[in-house]
Structure formats: structure tokens, C-alpha cells
Amino acid sequence: MKQLTKIIFVIAFHSTLFGCFEKELQSETTDKEGWVKETKVSKLIKNVNFVFPENGYAFDHKEELIKRTFNAIEHNKKILKKDSFVDTIYVRVMSSRDEMFKYTGTTATGNAYPYWSTVNIVLKEDEVDPPIEHELMHLMGMLDWDYPENSSSWVNEGMATYAANNCSGYTVAEIYRYLLAENKLIPIEDLSLNFYDQSEMIAYHQSGYIVQYLLEHYSIGQFKQLWTDGFEKFEEIYGFSYAKIEDDLQKAVMLKYSETPNIDWEKFSKGCY
């Protein structure tokens, strides 16, 4: 499966190799034969190659995104207990979801491609907040540990969700507390077997709080082993059944939040805002 993923990434990015990372290209024009010159500007800052459109909203707000990028790297280093992060990476900024689809085949506002050491982000005035913290955490984790086992996909997504730790003003712990009170939590068996078939707003934030608890109460070595070996080895890795740890983390979140957060679920379930 991992090899297939590599092949897909190669196909998806083949058309982006020319012109993606050049310092400056000519303004976008179409000649009489239909060839289009695409404009991008790029700059290497420390270990990050930033690639922006030549003009427009994304270009005008590039300094803000650059600052957020380095703040996110420092934040994620602390979560991963890393002393340094020196990998040379690319942060490629798109002006719209349409442009994102053109280069990646998805209309997401962000994605990470570890085999290309690349994060792609949409930065647009009327778009949702760019998920730079989330996608950088994906990239940093996968550069170290490769893709997780299928049964630990929730670990990967939970780690990235915890890195951002904000959806409509709520932390993953607050959202988990709400889900617990409303009996909306997804059984861990379903999260581990078919993570991407679950309700996205529940699965991502539920996993985010579980990851937060594991990282705060157990070692990064155990977490890495869960990532690489899969959920099937959970009890062997942590020395307790998942049911025992789930009981502990639920007691912890109820102690921290004695009252259930007042989340408007109908609005919240449609996505972060």
C-alpha cells in the first residue's frame, strides 16, 4: 500500500516539476499554440523553500504565513519532543482550491506529501484559515516515521489535529468532552479499521484528544511504536488495554471540564469556521 501511495504521488506531482520551485517565472500568458507560462516566486528561508503566486492575496500575506510556518515548526517540535528539525522542505502556497486541484488532484485547503518533502496550502481571502500547523505536523511525523500502519491512520490524523488544537475556538479536549457527553464518540475499533469512513468532525477531534493524552502521559517512543506497528499492538506497547486508558482519559477530561462545552453541533458539524 505504501508503494502504491508513492506511485500516486509521483503521478500527481509529475506535472508540477517544471516551474514549481524556480526563483521567478514570467507573467502568466498563453501563446498562440496554447502554451501557458505560469508565474511563481520562491525563496529559501532557513530550511524551508516557500513558493507563492507572483501577486494577489496569497503573495500580499506571505510574511504572515512564513511567520506561522516557523512558529508551527517550533510548536510541533515540542509535541514530537524533537531537539531540531533541519530537513529541507517546501511550503507551496496556492491561490485557490482550483489551483490546488490542478497540482494535487484534491480540492483540500492543505495536504502533505512526505516523499516530496512538500506541504501545499490554499491562502485565499474568503477561504478557511490555512491549516499550516496541521499539515506541517503530518509532514514532520511522516518524514521521521514514514506512513503509519493502516490501523493507526487515526494516530496520524489525531496528531495533526492536536497540533492545530483549534476548531471554531474549541480545543480537541473540549470537543472530546462534548462528544463524550452527547454519546457521539466512535468506537476505537471503527477508528482503527476504517478511519476515513467515519464522521470527519468526530473522528479527527476524538483522535486528537486521544493523541494528546497519550503524548502527555506516555513516552514518544511508545507513540512511535503505535504509529509503526499498528493499533493491534496497543496493549503490548502501553502495558494496558485501550479500554483502561480510555477510561483514564475520559476521567481526566471530565475533571478538567466539569461542564460540557456549549457547542452548536448543527453548525459545528459542517466544519471548522
ZAZA-308796 format. One record per residue (C-alpha): x, y, z; residue number from 1; residue in one letter. Coordinates in Angstrom, 3 decimals. Each point is the difference from the previous one (the first is absolute). Layout:
# ZAZA-308796
<site><x>X</x><y>Y</y><z>Z</z><seq>NUM</seq><type>a</type></site>
...
This chain:
# ZAZA-308796
<site><x>0.000</x><y>0.000</y><z>0.000</z><seq>1</seq><type>m</type></site>
<site><x>2.798</x><y>2.406</y><z>0.828</z><seq>2</seq><type>k</type></site>
<site><x>1.683</x><y>-0.756</y><z>-3.343</z><seq>3</seq><type>q</type></site>
<site><x>-3.266</x><y>0.724</y><z>-1.806</z><seq>4</seq><type>l</type></site>
<site><x>-0.234</x><y>3.313</y><z>1.847</z><seq>5</seq><type>t</type></site>
<site><x>3.476</x><y>0.887</y><z>-1.208</z><seq>6</seq><type>k</type></site>
<site><x>-1.032</x><y>-0.704</y><z>-3.584</z><seq>7</seq><type>i</type></site>
<site><x>-3.120</x><y>2.144</y><z>0.336</z><seq>8</seq><type>i</type></site>
<site><x>2.061</x><y>2.897</y><z>1.340</z><seq>9</seq><type>f</type></site>
<site><x>2.437</x><y>-0.279</y><z>-2.889</z><seq>10</seq><type>v</type></site>
<site><x>-2.861</x><y>0.120</y><z>-2.505</z><seq>11</seq><type>i</type></site>
<site><x>-1.728</x><y>2.869</y><z>1.793</z><seq>12</seq><type>a</type></site>
<site><x>3.122</x><y>2.123</y><z>0.209</z><seq>13</seq><type>f</type></site>
<site><x>1.611</x><y>-0.824</y><z>-3.353</z><seq>14</seq><type>h</type></site>
<site><x>-1.691</x><y>2.963</y><z>-1.654</z><seq>15</seq><type>s</type></site>
<site><x>1.190</x><y>2.380</y><z>2.711</z><seq>16</seq><type>t</type></site>
<site><x>3.720</x><y>-0.597</y><z>-0.294</z><seq>17</seq><type>l</type></site>
<site><x>0.570</x><y>2.647</y><z>-2.657</z><seq>18</seq><type>f</type></site>
<site><x>-0.293</x><y>3.467</y><z>1.417</z><seq>19</seq><type>g</type></site>
<site><x>-1.110</x><y>-0.864</y><z>3.535</z><seq>20</seq><type>c</type></site>
<site><x>3.149</x><y>0.905</y><z>1.831</z><seq>21</seq><type>f</type></site>
<site><x>1.692</x><y>2.544</y><z>-2.253</z><seq>22</seq><type>e</type></site>
<site><x>0.906</x><y>3.396</y><z>1.397</z><seq>23</seq><type>k</type></site>
<site><x>-2.096</x><y>1.985</y><z>-2.454</z><seq>24</seq><type>e</type></site>
<site><x>-2.013</x><y>-0.814</y><z>-3.096</z><seq>25</seq><type>l</type></site>
<site><x>-1.493</x><y>2.302</y><z>-2.617</z><seq>26</seq><type>q</type></site>
<site><x>-3.548</x><y>1.314</y><z>0.409</z><seq>27</seq><type>s</type></site>
<site><x>-2.727</x><y>-2.484</y><z>-0.878</z><seq>28</seq><type>e</type></site>
<site><x>-0.871</x><y>0.230</y><z>-3.697</z><seq>29</seq><type>t</type></site>
<site><x>-1.265</x><y>-2.364</y><z>-2.671</z><seq>30</seq><type>t</type></site>
<site><x>1.741</x><y>-0.061</y><z>-3.351</z><seq>31</seq><type>d</type></site>
<site><x>-1.655</x><y>-0.732</y><z>-3.317</z><seq>32</seq><type>k</type></site>
<site><x>0.625</x><y>-3.739</y><z>0.388</z><seq>33</seq><type>e</type></site>
<site><x>-1.673</x><y>-0.092</y><z>3.418</z><seq>34</seq><type>g</type></site>
<site><x>3.132</x><y>-0.274</y><z>2.142</z><seq>35</seq><type>w</type></site>
<site><x>-0.439</x><y>1.717</y><z>3.349</z><seq>36</seq><type>v</type></site>
<site><x>2.785</x><y>1.650</y><z>1.987</z><seq>37</seq><type>k</type></site>
<site><x>-0.799</x><y>-0.259</y><z>3.685</z><seq>38</seq><type>e</type></site>
<site><x>1.296</x><y>2.541</y><z>2.480</z><seq>39</seq><type>t</type></site>
<site><x>1.515</x><y>-1.080</y><z>3.318</z><seq>40</seq><type>k</type></site>
<site><x>2.560</x><y>1.596</y><z>2.273</z><seq>41</seq><type>v</type></site>
<site><x>1.962</x><y>-1.890</y><z>2.609</z><seq>42</seq><type>s</type></site>
<site><x>2.451</x><y>0.617</y><z>2.782</z><seq>43</seq><type>k</type></site>
<site><x>2.043</x><y>-2.277</y><z>2.242</z><seq>44</seq><type>l</type></site>
<site><x>-0.237</x><y>1.149</y><z>3.621</z><seq>45</seq><type>i</type></site>
<site><x>2.011</x><y>-2.132</y><z>2.405</z><seq>46</seq><type>k</type></site>
<site><x>-1.018</x><y>-3.544</y><z>-0.976</z><seq>47</seq><type>n</type></site>
<site><x>-3.338</x><y>0.878</y><z>-1.610</z><seq>48</seq><type>v</type></site>
<site><x>-0.507</x><y>0.736</y><z>-3.686</z><seq>49</seq><type>n</type></site>
<site><x>-3.073</x><y>2.228</y><z>-0.286</z><seq>50</seq><type>f</type></site>
<site><x>-1.799</x><y>0.147</y><z>-3.351</z><seq>51</seq><type>v</type></site>
<site><x>-2.672</x><y>2.677</y><z>-0.538</z><seq>52</seq><type>f</type></site>
<site><x>-2.027</x><y>1.401</y><z>-2.876</z><seq>53</seq><type>p</type></site>
<site><x>1.644</x><y>3.112</y><z>-1.424</z><seq>54</seq><type>e</type></site>
<site><x>-2.832</x><y>2.251</y><z>1.122</z><seq>55</seq><type>n</type></site>
<site><x>-3.431</x><y>0.016</y><z>1.611</z><seq>56</seq><type>g</type></site>
<site><x>-1.236</x><y>-0.694</y><z>3.517</z><seq>57</seq><type>y</type></site>
<site><x>2.381</x><y>-2.903</y><z>0.684</z><seq>58</seq><type>a</type></site>
<site><x>3.036</x><y>2.018</y><z>-1.046</z><seq>59</seq><type>f</type></site>
<site><x>-1.124</x><y>3.048</y><z>1.987</z><seq>60</seq><type>d</type></site>
<site><x>-0.337</x><y>-2.119</y><z>3.167</z><seq>61</seq><type>h</type></site>
<site><x>3.135</x><y>-2.046</y><z>-0.445</z><seq>62</seq><type>k</type></site>
<site><x>1.815</x><y>1.431</y><z>3.044</z><seq>63</seq><type>e</type></site>
<site><x>-2.842</x><y>-1.088</y><z>2.284</z><seq>64</seq><type>e</type></site>
<site><x>0.098</x><y>-3.547</y><z>-1.351</z><seq>65</seq><type>l</type></site>
<site><x>3.791</x><y>-0.172</y><z>0.214</z><seq>66</seq><type>i</type></site>
<site><x>-0.154</x><y>1.009</y><z>3.663</z><seq>67</seq><type>k</type></site>
<site><x>-2.734</x><y>-2.551</y><z>0.693</z><seq>68</seq><type>r</type></site>
<site><x>2.041</x><y>-2.678</y><z>-1.712</z><seq>69</seq><type>t</type></site>
<site><x>3.016</x><y>0.420</y><z>2.240</z><seq>70</seq><type>f</type></site>
<site><x>-2.166</x><y>0.364</y><z>3.102</z><seq>71</seq><type>n</type></site>
<site><x>-1.747</x><y>-3.231</y><z>-0.966</z><seq>72</seq><type>a</type></site>
<site><x>3.292</x><y>-1.815</y><z>-0.470</z><seq>73</seq><type>i</type></site>
<site><x>1.119</x><y>1.036</y><z>3.498</z><seq>74</seq><type>e</type></site>
<site><x>-3.368</x><y>-0.973</y><z>1.457</z><seq>75</seq><type>h</type></site>
<site><x>0.030</x><y>-3.387</y><z>-1.719</z><seq>76</seq><type>n</type></site>
<site><x>3.581</x><y>-0.672</y><z>1.105</z><seq>77</seq><type>k</type></site>
<site><x>-1.137</x><y>0.291</y><z>3.607</z><seq>78</seq><type>k</type></site>
<site><x>-2.880</x><y>-2.408</y><z>-0.551</z><seq>79</seq><type>i</type></site>
<site><x>2.306</x><y>-2.504</y><z>-1.720</z><seq>80</seq><type>l</type></site>
<site><x>2.743</x><y>0.629</y><z>2.569</z><seq>81</seq><type>k</type></site>
<site><x>2.471</x><y>0.854</y><z>-2.757</z><seq>82</seq><type>k</type></site>
<site><x>3.088</x><y>2.077</y><z>0.739</z><seq>83</seq><type>d</type></site>
<site><x>0.265</x><y>1.149</y><z>-3.591</z><seq>84</seq><type>s</type></site>
<site><x>-1.652</x><y>-0.189</y><z>-3.393</z><seq>85</seq><type>f</type></site>
<site><x>2.478</x><y>0.602</y><z>-2.810</z><seq>86</seq><type>v</type></site>
<site><x>-1.630</x><y>-1.822</y><z>-2.922</z><seq>87</seq><type>d</type></site>
<site><x>-0.258</x><y>2.204</y><z>-3.065</z><seq>88</seq><type>t</type></site>
<site><x>-3.692</x><y>0.271</y><z>-0.814</z><seq>89</seq><type>i</type></site>
<site><x>-2.298</x><y>1.866</y><z>-2.391</z><seq>90</seq><type>y</type></site>
<site><x>-3.051</x><y>2.009</y><z>0.978</z><seq>91</seq><type>v</type></site>
<site><x>-1.891</x><y>0.630</y><z>-3.215</z><seq>92</seq><type>r</type></site>
<site><x>-2.790</x><y>2.545</y><z>0.218</z><seq>93</seq><type>v</type></site>
<site><x>-2.981</x><y>-0.124</y><z>-2.371</z><seq>94</seq><type>m</type></site>
<site><x>-2.331</x><y>2.893</y><z>-0.779</z><seq>95</seq><type>s</type></site>
<site><x>-3.155</x><y>-2.159</y><z>-0.103</z><seq>96</seq><type>s</type></site>
<site><x>-1.425</x><y>-3.496</y><z>0.351</z><seq>97</seq><type>r</type></site>
<site><x>-0.136</x><y>-0.170</y><z>-3.784</z><seq>98</seq><type>d</type></site>
<site><x>3.744</x><y>0.502</y><z>-0.135</z><seq>99</seq><type>e</type></site>
<site><x>0.429</x><y>-2.607</y><z>2.718</z><seq>100</seq><type>m</type></site>
<site><x>-1.992</x><y>-2.457</y><z>-2.110</z><seq>101</seq><type>f</type></site>
<site><x>2.125</x><y>0.788</y><z>-3.033</z><seq>102</seq><type>k</type></site>
<site><x>3.202</x><y>-0.980</y><z>1.788</z><seq>103</seq><type>y</type></site>
<site><x>-1.124</x><y>-2.687</y><z>2.449</z><seq>104</seq><type>t</type></site>
<site><x>-3.307</x><y>-1.402</y><z>-1.224</z><seq>105</seq><type>g</type></site>
<site><x>-1.765</x><y>1.084</y><z>3.206</z><seq>106</seq><type>t</type></site>
<site><x>-1.986</x><y>3.084</y><z>0.981</z><seq>107</seq><type>t</type></site>
<site><x>1.180</x><y>-0.083</y><z>3.607</z><seq>108</seq><type>a</type></site>
<site><x>1.359</x><y>3.183</y><z>1.547</z><seq>109</seq><type>t</type></site>
<site><x>3.139</x><y>-1.875</y><z>0.978</z><seq>110</seq><type>g</type></site>
<site><x>1.871</x><y>-3.265</y><z>-0.464</z><seq>111</seq><type>n</type></site>
<site><x>3.410</x><y>-1.483</y><z>0.699</z><seq>112</seq><type>a</type></site>
<site><x>2.197</x><y>-2.136</y><z>-2.258</z><seq>113</seq><type>y</type></site>
<site><x>2.946</x><y>-1.426</y><z>1.964</z><seq>114</seq><type>p</type></site>
<site><x>1.655</x><y>-1.627</y><z>-3.013</z><seq>115</seq><type>y</type></site>
<site><x>0.285</x><y>3.479</y><z>-1.501</z><seq>116</seq><type>w</type></site>
<site><x>0.632</x><y>1.696</y><z>3.383</z><seq>117</seq><type>s</type></site>
<site><x>-2.844</x><y>2.311</y><z>-0.936</z><seq>118</seq><type>t</type></site>
<site><x>-2.974</x><y>1.652</y><z>1.643</z><seq>119</seq><type>v</type></site>
<site><x>-2.617</x><y>1.624</y><z>-2.247</z><seq>120</seq><type>n</type></site>
<site><x>-2.224</x><y>2.734</y><z>1.427</z><seq>121</seq><type>i</type></site>
<site><x>-2.844</x><y>2.121</y><z>-1.370</z><seq>122</seq><type>v</type></site>
<site><x>0.216</x><y>3.620</y><z>1.137</z><seq>123</seq><type>l</type></site>
<site><x>-3.046</x><y>1.954</y><z>-1.146</z><seq>124</seq><type>k</type></site>
<site><x>-1.894</x><y>2.908</y><z>1.530</z><seq>125</seq><type>e</type></site>
<site><x>-3.439</x><y>-1.667</y><z>0.132</z><seq>126</seq><type>d</type></site>
<site><x>1.345</x><y>-3.484</y><z>0.809</z><seq>127</seq><type>e</type></site>
<site><x>0.334</x><y>-1.788</y><z>3.332</z><seq>128</seq><type>v</type></site>
<site><x>3.118</x><y>0.583</y><z>2.059</z><seq>129</seq><type>d</type></site>
<site><x>2.930</x><y>-1.796</y><z>-1.725</z><seq>130</seq><type>p</type></site>
<site><x>0.788</x><y>-3.223</y><z>1.923</z><seq>131</seq><type>p</type></site>
<site><x>3.758</x><y>0.548</y><z>0.094</z><seq>132</seq><type>i</type></site>
<site><x>0.478</x><y>-1.398</y><z>3.538</z><seq>133</seq><type>e</type></site>
<site><x>-2.010</x><y>-3.110</y><z>-0.849</z><seq>134</seq><type>h</type></site>
<site><x>1.771</x><y>-0.742</y><z>-3.282</z><seq>135</seq><type>e</type></site>
<site><x>3.476</x><y>0.734</y><z>1.335</z><seq>136</seq><type>l</type></site>
<site><x>-0.618</x><y>-2.491</y><z>2.808</z><seq>137</seq><type>m</type></site>
<site><x>-0.952</x><y>-2.620</y><z>-2.579</z><seq>138</seq><type>h</type></site>
<site><x>3.186</x><y>0.746</y><z>-1.914</z><seq>139</seq><type>l</type></site>
<site><x>2.298</x><y>0.042</y><z>3.026</z><seq>140</seq><type>m</type></site>
<site><x>-1.415</x><y>-3.242</y><z>1.364</z><seq>141</seq><type>g</type></site>
<site><x>0.148</x><y>-1.834</y><z>-3.304</z><seq>142</seq><type>m</type></site>
<site><x>3.486</x><y>1.216</y><z>-0.840</z><seq>143</seq><type>l</type></site>
<site><x>1.138</x><y>-1.657</y><z>3.224</z><seq>144</seq><type>d</type></site>
<site><x>-2.204</x><y>-3.096</y><z>0.069</z><seq>145</seq><type>w</type></site>
<site><x>-1.392</x><y>-0.431</y><z>-3.530</z><seq>146</seq><type>d</type></site>
<site><x>-3.706</x><y>-0.710</y><z>-0.368</z><seq>147</seq><type>y</type></site>
<site><x>-1.684</x><y>-1.696</y><z>2.971</z><seq>148</seq><type>p</type></site>
<site><x>-1.505</x><y>-3.433</y><z>-0.139</z><seq>149</seq><type>e</type></site>
<site><x>-3.570</x><y>0.098</y><z>-1.295</z><seq>150</seq><type>n</type></site>
<site><x>-1.422</x><y>-0.720</y><z>3.444</z><seq>151</seq><type>s</type></site>
<site><x>1.832</x><y>3.069</y><z>1.307</z><seq>152</seq><type>s</type></site>
<site><x>-1.252</x><y>2.475</y><z>-2.584</z><seq>153</seq><type>s</type></site>
<site><x>-1.948</x><y>1.564</y><z>2.861</z><seq>154</seq><type>w</type></site>
<site><x>3.327</x><y>0.579</y><z>1.775</z><seq>155</seq><type>v</type></site>
<site><x>1.333</x><y>1.985</y><z>-2.962</z><seq>156</seq><type>n</type></site>
<site><x>-3.154</x><y>2.091</y><z>-0.400</z><seq>157</seq><type>e</type></site>
<site><x>-0.407</x><y>0.410</y><z>3.738</z><seq>158</seq><type>g</type></site>
<site><x>3.568</x><y>1.236</y><z>0.370</z><seq>159</seq><type>m</type></site>
<site><x>-0.503</x><y>2.616</y><z>-2.722</z><seq>160</seq><type>a</type></site>
<site><x>-3.357</x><y>1.059</y><z>1.460</z><seq>161</seq><type>t</type></site>
<site><x>1.550</x><y>0.347</y><z>3.445</z><seq>162</seq><type>y</type></site>
<site><x>2.814</x><y>2.099</y><z>-1.492</z><seq>163</seq><type>a</type></site>
<site><x>-2.553</x><y>2.570</y><z>-1.169</z><seq>164</seq><type>a</type></site>
<site><x>-2.121</x><y>-0.529</y><z>3.138</z><seq>165</seq><type>n</type></site>
<site><x>-2.630</x><y>2.457</y><z>-1.117</z><seq>166</seq><type>n</type></site>
<site><x>-3.272</x><y>-0.450</y><z>-1.820</z><seq>167</seq><type>c</type></site>
<site><x>-2.400</x><y>2.904</y><z>0.190</z><seq>168</seq><type>s</type></site>
<site><x>1.642</x><y>1.095</y><z>3.228</z><seq>169</seq><type>g</type></site>
<site><x>-0.126</x><y>-3.403</y><z>1.712</z><seq>170</seq><type>y</type></site>
<site><x>2.941</x><y>-2.239</y><z>0.933</z><seq>171</seq><type>t</type></site>
<site><x>0.004</x><y>-3.720</y><z>-0.709</z><seq>172</seq><type>v</type></site>
<site><x>-0.520</x><y>-0.645</y><z>3.733</z><seq>173</seq><type>a</type></site>
<site><x>-3.082</x><y>2.221</y><z>0.107</z><seq>174</seq><type>e</type></site>
<site><x>-1.420</x><y>-1.640</y><z>-3.116</z><seq>175</seq><type>i</type></site>
<site><x>0.672</x><y>-3.467</y><z>1.426</z><seq>176</seq><type>y</type></site>
<site><x>-1.802</x><y>1.017</y><z>3.210</z><seq>177</seq><type>r</type></site>
<site><x>-3.018</x><y>1.032</y><z>-2.054</z><seq>178</seq><type>y</type></site>
<site><x>0.063</x><y>-3.209</y><z>-2.058</z><seq>179</seq><type>l</type></site>
<site><x>0.212</x><y>-2.045</y><z>3.187</z><seq>180</seq><type>l</type></site>
<site><x>-2.965</x><y>1.753</y><z>1.592</z><seq>181</seq><type>a</type></site>
<site><x>-2.085</x><y>-0.325</y><z>-3.159</z><seq>182</seq><type>e</type></site>
<site><x>0.881</x><y>-3.683</y><z>-0.558</z><seq>183</seq><type>n</type></site>
<site><x>1.470</x><y>0.806</y><z>-3.398</z><seq>184</seq><type>k</type></site>
<site><x>3.381</x><y>-1.699</y><z>0.431</z><seq>185</seq><type>l</type></site>
<site><x>1.002</x><y>-2.579</y><z>-2.600</z><seq>186</seq><type>i</type></site>
<site><x>1.119</x><y>-3.439</y><z>1.264</z><seq>187</seq><type>p</type></site>
<site><x>3.781</x><y>-0.323</y><z>-0.249</z><seq>188</seq><type>i</type></site>
<site><x>-0.469</x><y>-3.170</y><z>-2.063</z><seq>189</seq><type>e</type></site>
<site><x>-1.723</x><y>2.060</y><z>-2.695</z><seq>190</seq><type>d</type></site>
<site><x>2.618</x><y>2.734</y><z>0.157</z><seq>191</seq><type>l</type></site>
<site><x>2.787</x><y>-2.524</y><z>-0.458</z><seq>192</seq><type>s</type></site>
<site><x>-1.710</x><y>-2.100</y><z>-2.678</z><seq>193</seq><type>l</type></site>
<site><x>-1.559</x><y>2.680</y><z>-2.214</z><seq>194</seq><type>n</type></site>
<site><x>1.056</x><y>3.433</y><z>1.191</z><seq>195</seq><type>f</type></site>
<site><x>-0.829</x><y>1.853</y><z>-3.212</z><seq>196</seq><type>y</type></site>
<site><x>-3.502</x><y>-1.485</y><z>-0.156</z><seq>197</seq><type>d</type></site>
<site><x>-0.969</x><y>1.639</y><z>3.308</z><seq>198</seq><type>q</type></site>
<site><x>-1.593</x><y>3.373</y><z>0.641</z><seq>199</seq><type>s</type></site>
<site><x>2.900</x><y>2.375</y><z>-0.660</z><seq>200</seq><type>e</type></site>
<site><x>-0.735</x><y>2.584</y><z>2.691</z><seq>201</seq><type>m</type></site>
<site><x>-0.312</x><y>-2.706</y><z>2.638</z><seq>202</seq><type>i</type></site>
<site><x>2.825</x><y>-2.286</y><z>-1.103</z><seq>203</seq><type>a</type></site>
<site><x>2.653</x><y>2.701</y><z>-0.355</z><seq>204</seq><type>y</type></site>
<site><x>-0.695</x><y>1.762</y><z>3.289</z><seq>205</seq><type>h</type></site>
<site><x>-0.600</x><y>-3.149</y><z>1.994</z><seq>206</seq><type>q</type></site>
<site><x>3.319</x><y>-1.324</y><z>-1.263</z><seq>207</seq><type>s</type></site>
<site><x>1.625</x><y>3.351</y><z>0.734</z><seq>208</seq><type>g</type></site>
<site><x>-0.792</x><y>-0.202</y><z>3.692</z><seq>209</seq><type>y</type></site>
<site><x>1.021</x><y>-3.668</y><z>0.267</z><seq>210</seq><type>i</type></site>
<site><x>3.346</x><y>0.913</y><z>-1.570</z><seq>211</seq><type>v</type></site>
<site><x>0.397</x><y>2.940</y><z>2.368</z><seq>212</seq><type>q</type></site>
<site><x>-0.580</x><y>-2.265</y><z>2.998</z><seq>213</seq><type>y</type></site>
<site><x>2.425</x><y>-2.667</y><z>-1.233</z><seq>214</seq><type>l</type></site>
<site><x>2.728</x><y>2.557</y><z>-0.697</z><seq>215</seq><type>l</type></site>
<site><x>-0.452</x><y>1.725</y><z>3.356</z><seq>216</seq><type>e</type></site>
<site><x>-0.107</x><y>-3.162</y><z>2.128</z><seq>217</seq><type>h</type></site>
<site><x>2.185</x><y>-2.489</y><z>-1.863</z><seq>218</seq><type>y</type></site>
<site><x>3.267</x><y>0.083</y><z>-1.927</z><seq>219</seq><type>s</type></site>
<site><x>0.623</x><y>1.135</y><z>-3.560</z><seq>220</seq><type>i</type></site>
<site><x>1.654</x><y>-3.375</y><z>-0.562</z><seq>221</seq><type>g</type></site>
<site><x>-3.252</x><y>-1.808</y><z>0.791</z><seq>222</seq><type>q</type></site>
<site><x>-1.895</x><y>2.384</y><z>-2.234</z><seq>223</seq><type>f</type></site>
<site><x>2.401</x><y>-0.637</y><z>-2.873</z><seq>224</seq><type>k</type></site>
<site><x>-0.408</x><y>-3.744</y><z>0.477</z><seq>225</seq><type>q</type></site>
<site><x>-3.788</x><y>0.371</y><z>-0.122</z><seq>226</seq><type>l</type></site>
<site><x>0.450</x><y>1.921</y><z>-3.263</z><seq>227</seq><type>w</type></site>
<site><x>2.295</x><y>-2.562</y><z>-1.611</z><seq>228</seq><type>t</type></site>
<site><x>-1.439</x><y>-3.252</y><z>1.425</z><seq>229</seq><type>d</type></site>
<site><x>-3.697</x><y>0.793</y><z>-0.087</z><seq>230</seq><type>g</type></site>
<site><x>-2.856</x><y>0.085</y><z>2.486</z><seq>231</seq><type>f</type></site>
<site><x>0.028</x><y>-3.804</y><z>0.252</z><seq>232</seq><type>e</type></site>
<site><x>3.109</x><y>0.316</y><z>2.185</z><seq>233</seq><type>k</type></site>
<site><x>-1.484</x><y>2.663</y><z>2.295</z><seq>234</seq><type>f</type></site>
<site><x>-0.086</x><y>-2.043</y><z>3.212</z><seq>235</seq><type>e</type></site>
<site><x>3.445</x><y>-1.437</y><z>-0.670</z><seq>236</seq><type>e</type></site>
<site><x>1.397</x><y>3.497</y><z>-0.518</z><seq>237</seq><type>i</type></site>
<site><x>-1.679</x><y>1.804</y><z>2.893</z><seq>238</seq><type>y</type></site>
<site><x>-0.337</x><y>-2.820</y><z>2.506</z><seq>239</seq><type>g</type></site>
<site><x>-3.724</x><y>0.642</y><z>0.403</z><seq>240</seq><type>f</type></site>
<site><x>-3.056</x><y>-0.753</y><z>-2.077</z><seq>241</seq><type>s</type></site>
<site><x>-1.389</x><y>2.883</y><z>-2.023</z><seq>242</seq><type>y</type></site>
<site><x>-3.181</x><y>-0.238</y><z>2.079</z><seq>243</seq><type>a</type></site>
<site><x>2.005</x><y>0.769</y><z>3.153</z><seq>244</seq><type>k</type></site>
<site><x>1.728</x><y>3.010</y><z>-1.556</z><seq>245</seq><type>i</type></site>
<site><x>-3.265</x><y>1.215</y><z>-1.510</z><seq>246</seq><type>e</type></site>
<site><x>-1.570</x><y>-0.077</y><z>3.457</z><seq>247</seq><type>d</type></site>
<site><x>2.955</x><y>2.006</y><z>1.359</z><seq>248</seq><type>d</type></site>
<site><x>-0.122</x><y>2.655</y><z>-2.717</z><seq>249</seq><type>l</type></site>
<site><x>-3.752</x><y>0.403</y><z>0.363</z><seq>250</seq><type>q</type></site>
<site><x>0.328</x><y>0.526</y><z>3.741</z><seq>251</seq><type>k</type></site>
<site><x>2.743</x><y>2.550</y><z>-0.699</z><seq>252</seq><type>a</type></site>
<site><x>-2.063</x><y>1.998</y><z>-2.481</z><seq>253</seq><type>v</type></site>
<site><x>-3.053</x><y>0.009</y><z>2.276</z><seq>254</seq><type>m</type></site>
<site><x>2.153</x><y>1.210</y><z>2.876</z><seq>255</seq><type>l</type></site>
<site><x>1.404</x><y>2.804</y><z>-2.145</z><seq>256</seq><type>k</type></site>
<site><x>-3.394</x><y>0.977</y><z>-1.431</z><seq>257</seq><type>y</type></site>
<site><x>-2.657</x><y>-0.673</y><z>2.620</z><seq>258</seq><type>s</type></site>
<site><x>-2.584</x><y>1.646</y><z>-2.252</z><seq>259</seq><type>e</type></site>
<site><x>-0.561</x><y>-1.022</y><z>-3.588</z><seq>260</seq><type>t</type></site>
<site><x>1.111</x><y>2.674</y><z>-2.519</z><seq>261</seq><type>p</type></site>
<site><x>-2.952</x><y>1.700</y><z>-1.653</z><seq>262</seq><type>n</type></site>
<site><x>0.668</x><y>-1.041</y><z>-3.591</z><seq>263</seq><type>i</type></site>
<site><x>-2.583</x><y>0.664</y><z>-2.687</z><seq>264</seq><type>d</type></site>
<site><x>0.267</x><y>-3.440</y><z>-1.568</z><seq>265</seq><type>w</type></site>
<site><x>-2.095</x><y>0.749</y><z>-3.081</z><seq>266</seq><type>e</type></site>
<site><x>2.347</x><y>2.833</y><z>-0.895</z><seq>267</seq><type>k</type></site>
<site><x>3.183</x><y>-1.673</y><z>1.249</z><seq>268</seq><type>f</type></site>
<site><x>-0.608</x><y>-3.251</y><z>-1.878</z><seq>269</seq><type>s</type></site>
<site><x>0.226</x><y>1.844</y><z>-3.315</z><seq>270</seq><type>k</type></site>
<site><x>3.670</x><y>0.806</y><z>0.569</z><seq>271</seq><type>g</type></site>
<site><x>2.288</x><y>2.338</y><z>1.871</z><seq>272</seq><type>c</type></site>
<site><x>-0.848</x><y>3.662</y><z>-0.421</z><seq>273</seq><type>y</type></site>
